[in-house]
């Protein structure tokens, strides 16, 4: 899971991309990169400028470094790693000088990465520089694009990618001297939005979430359709093509956890969906616990606040902030190593004894994945004087690994994979555990074309190479931990 941003027509593309990435920082905190192209380049033979490094957006780029990234065309990336070793060589955008000079960044995960990499190396004799799956997408596109340079050839090259690459991928692509290309996998698993801004100068921008566009003044914001490719040329002519049409499978976890509440995905407000999740969960609590003896509702900050607030209103209970988040410790779930998650959980939450002491507490979380955070939160609350802890989740039990860009690829990590609800209650040391059910989740989102593979085990694409991909990921993690 990552954040991507692409723009063409903006006089200072790099500065705009920086701001866009800052509003996508919640999608990845490991690394960031920007690649730009200057159509009027004089001091640079290629017109290509780039910078990427490990770290947050604000630490990777300075005002001086942004000024050096010249041009009105650019793409940017903020990273949450699910593959690779975490080396700077894997930080997108990835760039190839032939043909024409093509840079690419994407959000998602390539399921058949191992076999594609082998094919490119041995059959196409391509040199694969990194362990980043973005590089195989770029090589697949470039190999097809080398056979022609017109708009029609661009769409044929995307068709080639669709025919060979399996997984989840929303892609922004810079083609030097030609324009900006974006495309989204045929299932539309990962989100991608498009907007236009006309304030004397017209520009088009694309981002993982609509919030990164709306805050920068973009209007007419819409979703790039599953299987669609959009190319904006040097004259800002917009060429659109639906390359392939299949049944969509949008990731349900985007509304629940990853996306920020201000965003709109597939026409559904994330804030509104989370409020509906809270109401649905409250109704389930009433049914399962008719003699509910709770005193207060608290969220696990920050993602659960909207749902917890709605749940409290529905149950006619006070809503309080019983856990205060340390703003300088980042999202533990998307950290790439378990030790990092464990260490940061200890620093992440501070209990408010005034709210908790002597109370029976309903704790609302967006989801329970490994159970690491939930277990420690339950202990924090009881150590702070809570009498009982009722833990409730707005997402159903996660029993299967995700192969599409969320970092739980090993079922052994999942607390619900082989445990009953009472067993999970015992593991978490809570007095009651309630999950929202799959049907209620679907109703709250308001769509049926969803990927819930992590809940149901029904994957919308082939997962033939997923075991090899998992082992590759585990070996990379081991390498990273040894460094």
C-alpha positions in Angstrom: 0.0 0.0 0.0 1.5 3.3 -1.1 0.5 6.8 -2.1 1.0 8.1 -5.7 0.5 11.5 -7.3 0.9 12.6 -10.9 0.4 16.0 -12.6 0.8 17.7 -15.9 0.4 21.4 -16.7 1.4 22.7 -13.3 4.1 25.4 -13.5 5.9 24.0 -10.5 5.0 20.3 -10.6 7.5 19.2 -7.9 6.0 21.6 -5.3 2.5 20.5 -6.0 3.5 16.8 -5.9 5.2 17.4 -2.5 1.9 18.9 -1.1 -0.1 16.0 -2.6 2.2 13.4 -1.1 2.0 15.2 2.3 -1.7 14.6 2.2 -1.0 10.9 1.3 1.6 10.4 4.0 -0.8 8.1 6.0 -0.5 5.6 3.1 3.2 5.1 3.6 5.9 6.4 5.9 9.0 4.4 4.8 10.2 6.4 1.8 9.3 9.1 -0.8 10.3 10.1 -4.3 9.6 12.6 -7.1 10.4 12.5 -10.8 9.8 15.5 -13.1 10.3 16.4 -16.7 10.9 20.0 -18.0 9.6 20.5 -21.6 11.8 23.6 -21.9 15.0 22.1 -20.5 18.2 23.9 -21.3 20.6 22.9 -18.5 19.8 19.2 -18.6 20.2 17.1 -21.7 17.4 14.7 -20.9 15.0 17.1 -19.1 14.6 14.5 -16.4 15.0 15.4 -12.7 14.5 13.1 -9.7 15.1 12.6 -6.0 14.1 9.8 -3.7 15.2 8.6 -0.3 14.1 6.7 2.8 12.0 8.8 5.2 8.9 10.9 5.5 8.0 13.3 2.7 9.0 16.3 4.8 12.4 14.9 5.5 13.2 13.7 2.1 12.5 17.0 0.3 13.6 20.6 1.1 12.7 23.8 -0.6 16.0 23.8 -2.4 15.6 20.2 -3.6 12.1 20.9 -4.9 13.4 23.9 -6.9 15.9 21.6 -8.6 13.1 19.3 -9.7 12.0 21.4 -12.6 9.2 21.1 -15.0 5.4 21.0 -15.4 5.1 17.2 -15.6 5.9 14.9 -12.7 5.0 11.9 -10.6 5.5 11.2 -6.9 5.4 8.4 -4.4 5.3 7.7 -0.7 6.0 4.1 0.3 4.6 1.4 2.5 6.7 -1.7 1.8 5.2 -5.1 1.2 8.1 -6.4 -0.9 11.8 -5.9 -1.3 14.5 -5.2 1.3 13.7 -1.6 2.2 16.8 -0.4 0.3 16.8 3.1 -1.3 17.2 1.4 -4.7 13.6 0.2 -4.4 12.1 3.7 -3.8 9.9 4.8 -6.6 9.5 6.4 -9.1 11.5 3.9 -11.1 13.0 5.2 -14.3 14.2 3.7 -17.6 16.0 5.7 -20.2 14.8 3.6 -23.1 12.4 4.1 -24.9 12.1 7.9 -24.7 12.6 7.9 -20.9 9.8 6.4 -18.9 9.3 6.8 -15.1 6.7 4.9 -13.1 5.2 4.7 -9.6 2.4 2.5 -8.5 0.2 1.5 -5.5 -0.5 -2.1 -5.0 1.2 -5.5 -5.2 2.1 -7.8 -8.1 1.1 -11.3 -7.3 3.1 -13.0 -10.1 6.2 -10.8 -9.5 8.5 -13.9 -9.2 7.6 -15.4 -12.5 7.5 -12.1 -14.3 10.9 -11.2 -13.0 12.3 -14.5 -14.2 10.7 -14.1 -17.6 12.1 -10.6 -18.1 15.6 -11.7 -17.0 15.9 -14.9 -19.0 13.6 -14.5 -22.0 13.7 -10.8 -22.6 17.3 -10.4 -21.3 16.3 -7.4 -19.2 18.5 -6.3 -16.2 16.3 -6.0 -13.1 18.1 -3.5 -10.8 16.0 -3.8 -7.7 13.6 -6.0 -5.7 10.8 -3.6 -6.3 7.8 -5.0 -8.2 7.2 -1.6 -9.9 10.3 -2.4 -12.0 8.6 -5.4 -13.6 5.6 -3.3 -14.6 7.9 -0.7 -16.1 9.8 -3.3 -18.1 6.6 -4.9 -19.4 5.3 -1.5 -20.5 8.6 -0.4 -22.0 9.1 -3.5 -24.0 5.8 -3.0 -25.7 6.1 0.7 -26.0 9.5 0.4 -27.8 7.6 -0.9 -30.8 5.8 2.4 -31.4 5.5 5.9 -30.0 2.0 7.1 -30.8 -1.0 7.4 -28.5 -2.4 4.2 -29.9 0.9 2.5 -29.1 0.7 3.7 -25.5 -2.7 2.1 -25.1 -1.4 -1.1 -26.7 1.4 -1.1 -24.2 -1.0 -0.8 -21.3 -2.9 -3.7 -22.8 0.3 -5.7 -22.7 0.7 -5.0 -19.0 -2.9 -6.1 -18.4 -2.3 -9.3 -20.2 0.8 -10.3 -18.2 0.7 -8.6 -14.8 -1.5 -10.1 -12.1 -2.4 -8.3 -8.9 -3.4 -4.8 -7.7 -1.9 -1.8 -9.4 -2.9 1.9 -9.8 -0.1 3.4 -11.9 1.2 6.9 -12.7 3.7 7.1 -15.6 5.8 9.9 -16.9 6.8 9.7 -20.6 9.6 12.2 -21.4 8.5 14.7 -24.0 5.1 13.1 -24.5 2.9 13.4 -21.4 1.4 11.7 -18.4 -0.1 8.2 -18.5 -2.1 6.6 -15.7 -3.9 3.2 -15.6 -5.6 1.0 -13.1 -5.7 -2.8 -13.0 -8.8 -4.5 -14.5 -10.3 -5.2 -11.0 -9.7 -1.7 -9.7 -8.5 -3.1 -6.4 -6.5 0.0 -5.4 -8.1 3.5 -5.7 -7.1 6.2 -8.2 -8.7 9.6 -8.6 -8.5 12.3 -11.4 -9.1 16.0 -11.2 -8.7 19.1 -13.4 -7.8 22.7 -12.2 -8.4 25.8 -14.3 -7.2 28.9 -12.5 -5.6 30.7 -15.5 -3.4 27.7 -16.2 -5.0 24.3 -16.8 -3.5 21.2 -15.1 -4.6 17.6 -14.7 -3.7 15.6 -11.6 -4.1 12.0 -10.4 -3.8 10.7 -6.8 -4.4 7.6 -4.7 -7.1 9.5 -2.8 -9.4 12.4 -3.7 -8.3 14.5 -0.7 -4.9 15.1 -2.2 -6.6 16.7 -5.2 -9.4 18.6 -3.5 -7.0 20.4 -1.1 -5.0 21.6 -4.1 -8.0 23.2 -5.8 -8.8 20.4 -8.3 -12.4 20.0 -9.4 -14.5 17.5 -11.4 -12.8 14.8 -9.3 -13.7 11.3 -10.5 -12.4 7.8 -10.2 -10.2 6.2 -12.9 -12.2 3.2 -13.9 -11.0 -0.4 -13.5 -9.1 -1.4 -16.6 -9.0 2.2 -17.9 -5.9 4.0 -19.2 -5.8 7.8 -19.4 -3.0 9.7 -21.3 -2.7 13.5 -21.1 -0.4 14.8 -23.9 1.8 17.9 -24.1 -1.1 20.0 -25.3 -3.2 18.8 -22.4 -5.5 16.8 -24.6 -7.0 14.0 -22.6 -7.1 10.5 -24.3 -9.1 7.8 -22.4 -9.5 4.2 -23.2 -11.1 1.3 -21.4 -8.6 -1.4 -22.2 -10.5 -4.3 -20.6 -13.7 -4.6 -18.6 -14.1 -7.1 -15.8 -16.1 -7.4 -12.6 -14.5 -4.8 -10.2 -13.2 -5.8 -6.8 -12.5 -2.7 -4.8 -10.5 -3.3 -1.6 -13.0 -3.0 1.3 -10.1 -2.2 3.7 -9.6 1.2 2.0 -12.8 2.6 3.5 -12.2 1.0 6.9 -8.6 1.7 7.5 -6.2 3.0 4.9 -7.9 6.0 3.3 -8.3 9.2 5.3 -11.8 10.2 6.3 -11.9 13.3 4.0 -11.6 11.1 0.9 -14.3 9.8 -1.5 -13.7 6.4 -3.0 -15.8 5.1 -5.8 -18.4 7.7 -5.0 -18.6 6.7 -1.4 -17.5 9.1 1.4 -15.0 7.4 3.7 -16.4 9.4 6.6 -20.0 8.4 5.9 -19.0 4.8 5.5 -17.2 4.7 8.9 -20.2 6.4 10.6 -22.5 3.7 9.1 -20.0 1.0 10.3 -20.4 2.4 13.9 -24.2 2.3 13.7 -24.2 -1.2 12.3 -21.8 -2.4 15.1 -24.0 -0.7 17.7 -27.0 -2.7 16.5 -25.0 -5.9 16.7 -24.0 -5.1 20.3 -27.6 -4.5 21.3 -28.5 -7.9 19.8 -25.7 -9.8 21.4 -25.6 -7.9 24.7 -29.2 -6.9 25.6 -28.1 -6.2 29.2 -25.1 -4.1 28.2 -23.4 -2.6 31.3 -21.0 -0.3 29.5 -20.3 3.2 30.8 -18.3 4.8 28.1 -17.2 4.4 24.4 -13.6 5.2 23.3 -11.9 4.9 20.0 -8.5 3.5 19.1 -7.2 6.7 17.5 -7.2 7.9 14.8 -9.1 5.8 12.2 -11.8 4.6 14.5 -13.0 8.0 15.8 -15.9 8.4 13.3 -17.3 4.9 13.9 -16.9 5.2 17.7 -18.7 8.5 17.8 -21.6 7.1 15.7 -21.7 3.9 17.9 -21.8 5.9 21.1 -24.8 8.0 19.8 -26.6 4.8 18.8 -26.1 3.2 22.2 -26.9 6.5 24.0 -23.5 6.3 25.8 -20.9 9.0 26.4 -18.1 9.2 23.9 -14.7 10.0 25.4 -11.1 10.1 24.3 -9.7 7.4 26.6 -6.5 6.9 24.6 -4.3 9.8 23.5 -2.1 9.1 20.5 1.5 10.3 20.4 1.6 12.3 17.2 5.3 11.6 16.8 4.8 7.8 16.5 3.4 6.7 13.2 0.9 4.1 12.1 2.2 0.8 13.6 0.1 -1.5 11.4 2.0 -0.4 8.2 5.4 -0.7 9.8 7.3 -3.4 7.9 8.7 -5.5 10.8 7.0 -7.0 13.8 9.7 -5.7 16.3 9.1 -2.2 15.0 5.4 -2.6 15.6 5.9 -3.9 19.1 8.3 -1.1 20.1 6.1 1.6 18.7 2.9 0.3 20.3 4.5 0.9 23.7 5.0 4.5 22.8 1.9 5.1 20.7 -0.9 5.2 23.1 -1.3 7.0 26.5 -4.4 6.2 28.6 -6.5 8.8 30.3 -7.1 7.4 33.8 -9.8 10.1 34.5 -11.9 8.6 31.7 -11.2 4.9 32.4 -11.0 4.4 36.2 -13.9 2.3 37.5 -15.6 2.1 34.1 -16.8 -0.6 31.8 -15.3 0.5 28.5 -16.3 -0.2 24.9 -13.2 0.1 22.8 -13.8 0.6 19.1 -11.1 -0.3 16.6 -11.2 -0.4 12.8 -9.9 -3.9 12.6 -7.9 -6.6 14.4 -5.0 -8.1 12.3 -2.2 -9.6 14.4 -3.7 -8.7 17.7 -0.5 -7.0 18.9 -2.0 -3.5 19.4 -5.3 -4.8 20.7 -3.7 -6.9 23.4 -1.5 -4.1 24.6 -4.4 -1.6 24.6 -6.5 -4.0 26.7 -3.7 -4.2 29.2 -3.2 -0.4 29.2 -6.9 0.2 29.9 -7.1 -2.3 32.8 -3.8 -1.1 34.3 -5.4 2.4 34.2 -8.4 1.2 36.3 -11.0 0.0 33.7 -13.2 -2.7 35.3 -14.2 -4.4 32.0 -13.0 -4.0 28.4 -15.4 -4.8 25.6 -13.4 -4.7 22.3 -15.3 -4.2 19.1 -14.1 -4.2 15.5 -15.7 -2.5 12.5 -14.1 -5.1 10.2 -14.9 -8.9 10.2 -12.3 -11.4 11.4 -9.3 -11.4 9.1 -8.6 -15.1 8.5 -6.7 -15.0 5.2 -3.6 -13.2 3.9 -3.7 -10.2 1.6 -1.7 -10.5 -1.6 -2.7 -7.1 -3.0 -0.6 -4.7 -1.1 -1.6 -4.9 2.6 1.2 -6.3 4.7 -0.3 -9.5 6.1 0.8 -12.1 3.6 1.4 -14.9 6.1 -1.7 -16.5 7.7 0.4 -17.5 10.7 0.5 -13.8 11.7 -3.3 -13.4 11.8 -4.9 -13.8 15.2 -8.2 -14.9 13.7 -6.8 -17.4 11.2 -7.3 -20.5 13.3 -9.0 -19.3 16.5 -12.6 -19.0 17.6 -14.0 -15.8 19.0 -13.7 -17.0 22.6 -10.1 -18.0 21.9 -9.3 -14.6 20.5 -11.0 -13.0 23.6 -8.7 -15.0 25.8 -5.6 -14.1 23.7 -6.4 -10.4 23.8 -7.4 -10.5 27.5 -10.7 -8.7 26.9 -14.1 -9.3 28.6 -16.0 -9.4 25.3 -15.0 -9.3 21.6 -17.5 -8.4 18.9 -16.7 -8.2 15.1 -18.9 -6.6 12.5 -20.2 -9.2 10.0 -19.5 -9.3 6.3 -23.1 -8.4 5.3 -23.1 -5.3 7.5 -19.8 -4.2 6.1 -21.1 -4.4 2.5 -24.2 -2.5 3.4 -22.2 0.3 5.1 -19.9 0.7 2.1 -22.9 0.7 -0.2 -21.3 -1.5 -2.9 -21.2 -5.2 -3.7 -18.2 -5.1 -6.0 -15.7 -5.5 -3.2 -12.6 -7.5 -2.5 -13.0 -9.2 0.9 -10.5 -12.0 0.3 -8.9 -11.5 3.7 -12.3 -12.3 5.2 -13.7 -14.9 2.8 -10.6 -16.4 1.2 -12.2 -15.7 -2.2 -9.5 -13.9 -4.3 -10.6 -11.8 -7.4 -7.4 -12.8 -9.3 -5.2 -15.8 -9.7 -2.9 -16.2 -6.7 -0.8 -19.0 -8.3 2.5 -17.3 -7.4 1.5 -16.0 -4.0 3.3 -18.7 -1.9 6.6 -17.9 -3.7 5.9 -14.2 -3.3 5.4 -14.7 0.5 8.6 -16.6 0.9 10.4 -14.0 -1.1 9.0 -11.3 1.2 10.0 -13.2 4.3 13.6 -13.6 3.0 13.7 -9.9 2.3 12.5 -9.1 5.8 15.2 -11.3 7.2 17.8 -9.6 5.1 16.5 -6.2 6.2 16.5 -7.1 9.9 20.1 -8.4 9.6 21.4 -5.0 8.2 
